[in-house]
Amino acid sequence: MVANRELHAGEEIITEMPFVIGPKACTYPLCLSCFTPWPPKPNDKPLCSKCGWPVCGQECENASQHKDYECQVNKILIEELFSKFSQILRKIVIVNLFNK
């Protein structure tokens, strides 16, 4: 990129809409709606009442990005996770049975 005029420090030269937004794969806990650190206060750990994922509160839980999309997917993922976890626990019981 080449400028056709002198640019000043801190001057915005381009603005683009992101292709996709979301938390990094490895990050500290954060609200899935506004991406601020979670919990908002040490003794206040709000979770979405529908999917159980961290949110800052009612406003973030009801934000369309979370409510209409993420929340639906999170519910499915949690069901799959618990199903696989149950299968693993059953296998551990069998291993322990034969380990005696």
C-alpha positions in Angstrom: 0.0 0.0 0.0 1.4 3.4 -1.0 0.0 6.7 0.4 -0.7 9.5 -2.1 -0.4 12.2 0.7 1.4 12.6 4.0 -0.1 10.6 6.8 -0.2 11.8 10.4 0.5 9.5 13.4 -2.7 7.8 14.6 -4.7 8.8 11.5 -7.2 6.3 10.4 -6.5 5.4 6.8 -8.8 2.4 6.2 -11.9 1.0 7.9 -13.2 -2.5 7.2 -15.9 -4.7 8.6 -14.6 -8.0 10.1 -15.4 -11.1 8.1 -16.1 -13.0 11.4 -16.0 -12.2 15.1 -15.5 -14.3 18.1 -13.1 -15.2 20.9 -9.6 -16.6 20.2 -9.2 -20.4 20.6 -7.0 -19.9 23.7 -8.1 -17.0 25.8 -9.2 -16.0 29.3 -12.9 -16.4 30.1 -15.0 -13.7 28.4 -18.5 -12.8 27.7 -19.6 -14.4 24.4 -21.7 -11.4 23.5 -19.5 -8.4 24.1 -16.1 -10.1 24.6 -15.3 -8.4 27.9 -13.4 -10.3 30.6 -15.7 -12.6 32.5 -16.8 -12.6 35.3 -17.7 -8.9 35.4 -17.2 -9.0 39.2 -15.4 -11.7 41.2 -18.6 -12.7 43.0 -20.9 -12.2 40.0 -20.7 -15.1 37.4 -23.8 -14.8 35.2 -24.5 -17.5 32.7 -26.9 -17.6 29.8 -30.1 -19.1 31.1 -30.6 -21.2 27.9 -27.2 -22.5 27.0 -25.1 -22.0 30.2 -22.2 -20.1 28.6 -20.7 -17.0 30.2 -22.4 -13.6 29.5 -22.2 -10.3 31.3 -25.9 -10.3 32.1 -29.4 -10.1 30.7 -28.5 -7.6 28.0 -25.7 -9.7 26.6 -27.8 -12.9 26.9 -30.5 -11.2 24.8 -28.1 -9.7 22.2 -29.2 -11.1 18.8 -25.7 -12.4 17.9 -25.8 -14.7 21.0 -29.5 -15.4 21.3 -30.3 -16.1 17.6 -27.1 -18.0 16.7 -24.5 -18.9 19.3 -27.0 -19.9 22.0 -28.6 -22.4 19.6 -25.3 -24.0 18.6 -24.0 -24.0 22.2 -27.0 -26.0 23.3 -26.3 -28.7 20.7 -22.6 -28.7 21.6 -23.3 -29.1 25.3 -25.7 -32.0 24.5 -23.0 -33.7 22.4 -20.3 -33.1 25.0 -22.4 -34.7 27.8 -23.3 -37.6 25.6 -19.6 -38.3 24.9 -18.7 -37.7 28.5 -21.4 -40.3 29.5 -19.9 -42.8 27.1 -16.4 -42.2 28.5 -17.7 -42.7 32.1 -19.3 -46.0 31.1 -16.0 -47.2 29.6 -14.1 -46.2 32.8 -16.5 -48.2 34.9 -15.9 -51.3 32.6 -12.1 -50.8 32.8 -12.4 -50.5 36.6 -14.5 -53.6 36.8 -11.8 -55.7 35.0 -9.0 -54.0 36.9 -10.0 -55.6 40.2 
